[in-house]
Amino acid sequence: MKKLLASTTASLAVLTVAVPAPALGAGPRPDTYVVSREPGVLPEGIAVTPDGTLYVTSVGTGTVYRGHVRDRKLRPFLPAGADGRTRAAGVHVDRRGRLFVAGWDTGTLFVYASDGGLLARRTAPDAVLNDLAITADAVYVTDSVTGTVWRASLDGPEVGDLVPWLTAADFPAVPGFLNGIAVADGGRVALVADQGSGEPGTERLWRVDLVERTATVVEVVNGQMGADGLLLEGDKLYGVVNFPDGAGGWAFAVNLAILNADLRTARVVRQSRPASLTQSPTTVVRDAGRLLWVNSQLNAPTPAPPFTVTQVPGLH
């Protein structure tokens, strides 16, 4: 979830029914997907599986929507409020096809089977769980309020309890607002975005050694990577960032940085075309030769449907 302006959202109790998995289909991919035409949805997280299944979460209601990359319309898959999931932020699918959902201020990590059955529900005390990344043996979750990186072990079908893997005291400086996370080096290292206080210049990118449980600052050159969502592809790191637009407002874009071999330096080399405060995109995902981002409207003066996912302009 983006840290920018204070906002309030009401949880809506919406009765929905899980729908069958979308057919693969054929034909071109749309450049705009309609997540919902209902008010108050505020989409936040996104995941795309190898077969083209598309998942989008709602931080406004907790609903998880599902569709396919060749179908412009998503449908409710996991209903709002079920299993105590009144909020939903980051979402990822592991190699077993399990769906991991960070429950924002519910402080809960939800794990579902591909048919929507609840497999695990793990809670972290006083946490605000934002984004997550999965390795071969664990899932790591950022906590935006306490500055903690939580870990739950993965052992076959078993999901362990959430334990604080790094706390705010383990960072060289107290994190302001931990957000996007991506893992590298076979799951030994995580890159964790910190949006700071919300003031330009306070954002950071942390290099977290997940084995030694230590954190150091990544030197970011020619831009910033204190991002909301992160996407790591080899030595390329994409992040959704926000910055003053020069006219008294804020703009959003995806920055592309090239990492050095030891992941201690990131040089921003390209930026997408910007989006407005009304759009307020959160996170980014790869679908074939393009990037998609979620138009959350979290910071819009008056969020209004339809809520959408669109192709990132000017970057791939």
C-alpha positions in Angstrom: 0.0 0.0 0.0 1.2 3.4 -0.9 2.3 5.9 1.9 1.4 9.4 0.7 -1.6 11.0 2.2 -3.7 9.9 5.1 -6.9 8.2 3.9 -9.8 6.4 5.5 -11.5 3.4 4.0 -14.6 1.6 5.2 -14.8 -2.2 5.1 -17.8 -3.3 3.1 -19.5 -6.6 3.8 -20.1 -7.9 0.3 -21.5 -11.4 -0.2 -19.8 -13.1 -3.2 -19.4 -16.6 -4.4 -16.1 -18.1 -5.6 -16.3 -18.6 -9.4 -14.7 -21.3 -11.5 -11.1 -20.7 -12.7 -11.1 -18.6 -15.9 -10.5 -20.3 -19.2 -7.2 -19.6 -20.9 -8.8 -18.3 -24.1 -7.0 -16.8 -27.0 -6.7 -13.4 -28.7 -5.0 -10.2 -27.7 -4.4 -9.0 -24.2 -6.4 -5.9 -23.2 -4.5 -2.8 -21.9 -7.2 -2.1 -19.3 -8.8 -4.6 -16.8 -11.9 -3.7 -14.8 -11.4 -5.1 -11.3 -14.8 -3.9 -10.0 -17.5 -1.3 -10.7 -18.6 -1.3 -7.0 -17.7 1.6 -4.7 -15.0 1.5 -2.1 -13.0 -1.4 -3.6 -9.5 0.4 -3.7 -7.5 -2.4 -5.4 -3.9 -2.8 -4.1 -2.0 -6.0 -4.9 -1.6 -8.0 -8.1 -0.2 -11.4 -9.1 -0.1 -13.1 -12.5 0.5 -16.9 -12.7 2.3 -18.7 -15.6 -1.0 -19.8 -17.0 -2.3 -16.2 -17.2 -4.5 -16.2 -14.1 -4.7 -12.7 -12.7 -5.4 -11.9 -9.0 -6.1 -8.5 -7.6 -6.7 -7.6 -3.9 -8.9 -5.0 -2.4 -7.6 -3.0 0.6 -11.0 -1.4 0.9 -13.1 -4.6 1.4 -10.7 -7.6 1.6 -12.1 -9.1 -1.6 -9.7 -11.0 -3.8 -10.6 -10.8 -7.5 -9.6 -13.2 -10.2 -9.5 -13.1 -14.0 -7.3 -13.9 -16.9 -4.9 -11.8 -18.8 -7.0 -12.2 -22.0 -10.2 -11.2 -20.4 -10.7 -7.5 -19.5 -13.1 -8.2 -16.6 -12.2 -9.7 -13.2 -14.7 -11.3 -10.8 -14.8 -11.8 -7.1 -13.0 -15.0 -6.1 -12.6 -14.7 -2.3 -15.4 -12.7 -0.7 -15.0 -9.7 1.5 -14.8 -10.4 5.2 -14.4 -14.2 4.8 -11.9 -15.7 7.3 -11.6 -12.3 8.9 -10.1 -10.9 5.7 -11.6 -7.4 5.8 -8.4 -5.9 4.1 -6.1 -7.4 1.5 -2.8 -5.8 0.2 0.1 -7.8 -1.2 -0.6 -11.0 -3.0 1.7 -13.8 -4.4 1.2 -17.3 -5.8 3.9 -19.9 -5.0 5.1 -22.9 -7.0 2.4 -25.1 -5.4 -0.3 -22.8 -6.6 -1.1 -21.5 -3.2 -2.3 -17.9 -2.9 -0.6 -15.8 -0.1 -2.5 -12.6 0.9 -1.2 -9.9 3.2 -4.1 -8.7 5.3 -2.9 -5.1 6.0 -4.2 -3.8 9.4 -5.8 -7.2 10.2 -2.2 -8.2 10.9 -2.9 -11.6 9.3 -1.3 -13.6 6.5 -3.9 -15.7 4.6 -3.0 -18.7 2.5 -5.5 -20.3 0.1 -5.6 -23.2 -2.3 -6.2 -22.5 -6.0 -9.9 -23.5 -5.4 -10.3 -20.8 -2.7 -10.1 -23.1 0.3 -8.4 -21.6 3.3 -5.1 -23.5 4.1 -3.6 -21.3 6.8 -4.2 -18.1 8.7 -1.2 -16.7 10.6 -1.4 -13.5 12.7 1.4 -11.1 13.7 0.6 -9.0 16.8 0.0 -5.3 16.2 1.3 -5.6 12.6 0.2 -3.9 9.4 1.2 -6.5 6.8 1.8 -4.8 3.4 3.7 -6.9 0.9 5.4 -10.3 0.7 7.9 -12.4 -1.1 8.3 -16.2 -1.2 11.4 -18.4 -1.2 11.8 -22.1 -1.3 11.4 -22.4 2.5 9.7 -19.3 3.7 7.5 -16.3 3.1 8.6 -12.9 4.2 6.2 -10.1 4.9 6.8 -6.3 5.4 5.1 -4.6 8.3 4.7 -0.9 7.5 4.0 0.4 11.0 6.4 -1.4 13.3 9.3 -1.6 10.7 9.5 -5.4 11.0 10.1 -8.1 8.4 8.1 -11.1 9.4 8.9 -14.7 8.3 6.8 -17.9 8.2 8.5 -21.1 7.3 7.2 -23.2 4.4 7.8 -27.0 4.8 5.9 -28.8 2.1 2.2 -28.1 2.7 2.9 -26.7 6.2 3.0 -22.9 6.9 4.7 -22.0 10.1 3.8 -19.2 12.5 4.8 -15.6 11.7 7.9 -14.7 13.6 9.8 -11.3 13.6 12.8 -12.0 11.4 14.2 -8.4 11.5 12.8 -5.7 13.8 13.2 -1.9 13.4 16.2 -2.1 15.7 18.0 -4.4 13.3 18.2 -1.7 10.6 20.9 0.9 10.6 18.2 3.6 10.9 14.6 3.0 12.0 12.5 2.4 8.9 9.8 4.9 8.1 7.3 2.8 6.1 8.4 -0.6 4.9 6.6 -1.5 1.7 7.7 -3.5 -1.4 9.9 -6.6 -1.1 11.7 -8.9 -3.5 14.1 -11.8 -3.0 17.3 -12.6 -4.8 20.4 -14.8 -4.5 18.4 -18.0 -4.2 16.4 -16.6 -1.3 19.4 -15.5 0.8 18.9 -11.7 0.2 15.8 -9.5 0.1 15.5 -6.0 -1.3 13.0 -4.0 0.9 11.7 -0.6 0.0 11.2 2.0 2.7 9.1 5.0 1.8 10.3 6.9 4.8 8.3 9.7 6.3 6.6 10.5 3.0 8.8 13.6 2.5 11.0 13.5 -0.6 14.6 12.3 0.3 13.6 10.2 3.3 13.0 7.0 1.2 15.5 4.1 1.1 16.1 0.8 -0.4 17.4 -1.8 2.1 19.5 -4.9 1.3 18.5 -7.5 3.9 20.7 -10.6 4.4 18.0 -13.1 5.3 20.5 -15.7 6.6 22.5 -13.3 8.9 19.4 -11.2 9.6 21.1 -7.9 9.0 20.2 -4.9 6.8 22.3 -2.3 4.9 21.4 0.6 2.7 21.5 0.2 -1.0 23.2 3.1 -2.7 20.6 4.4 -5.2 22.0 6.6 -8.0 20.1 8.9 -10.3 16.7 8.5 -8.7 14.9 6.7 -5.9 13.7 3.2 -5.3 11.7 3.8 -2.1 8.9 2.1 -3.8 5.5 0.6 -3.2 5.6 -2.6 -5.2 8.9 -4.1 -6.3 9.6 -6.4 -9.3 13.0 -8.1 -9.6 14.1 -9.6 -12.9 17.8 -10.6 -12.9 19.7 -7.4 -12.3 16.7 -5.2 -13.2 14.6 -3.8 -10.4 11.3 -2.1 -11.1 9.5 -0.1 -8.4 6.4 2.1 -8.3 7.5 5.5 -6.8 5.7 8.8 -6.1 7.2 12.3 -6.2 6.2 15.9 -6.3 4.8 16.8 -9.7 6.1 20.4 -9.7 2.7 21.9 -9.5 1.9 21.3 -5.8 0.7 17.8 -6.3 2.1 14.3 -6.6 2.9 12.0 -9.6 3.5 8.3 -9.8 5.8 6.3 -12.1 7.7 3.0 -12.4 11.4 3.4 -12.0 13.8 0.9 -13.6 17.1 0.4 -11.8 20.1 -1.8 -12.7 21.7 -3.6 -9.7 25.3 -4.4 -9.3 26.4 -8.0 -8.7 26.3 -7.9 -4.9 23.0 -5.9 -4.8 24.6 -3.0 -3.0 24.2 -0.4 -5.7 21.1 0.4 -7.9 21.3 2.9 -10.8 18.0 4.2 -12.0 18.2 4.2 -15.8 14.6 4.7 -17.0 11.2 5.9 -15.8 7.7 5.2 -17.2 5.4 8.0 -18.2 3.8 9.4 -15.0 0.3 8.8 -13.6 -1.7 11.2 -11.5 -2.7 11.3 -7.9 -6.2 10.4 -8.9 -4.9 7.1 -10.4 -2.5 6.4 -7.5 -1.0 3.2 -8.8 0.5 0.9 -6.2 2.3 -2.2 -7.4 3.7 -3.7 -10.6 3.7 -7.1 -12.2 5.1 -8.7 -15.4 2.8 -10.2 -18.0 4.7 -11.4 -21.0 6.4 -8.4 -22.7 4.6 -5.7 -20.7 4.1 -4.4 -17.2 0.8 -3.9 -15.4 0.1 -1.7 -12.4 -2.9 -1.4 -10.1 -4.8 1.9 -10.1 -5.7 2.0 -6.4 -7.2 5.5 -6.2 -6.1 5.4 -2.6 -5.0 9.1 -2.7 -7.7 10.3 -5.0 -9.9 13.1 -3.6 -13.0 11.1 -4.4 -12.3 7.4 -5.4 -14.9 6.2 -7.9 -15.5 3.1 -9.9 -14.5 1.6 -12.2 -11.4 0.4 -10.4 -8.9 -0.8 -12.9 -5.5 -2.4 -13.8 -3.7 -0.9 -16.7 -0.5 -1.3 -18.7 2.4 0.8 -17.5 2.9 3.5 -20.1 6.3 4.0 -21.7 8.2 1.1 -20.0 8.4 -2.6 -20.4 
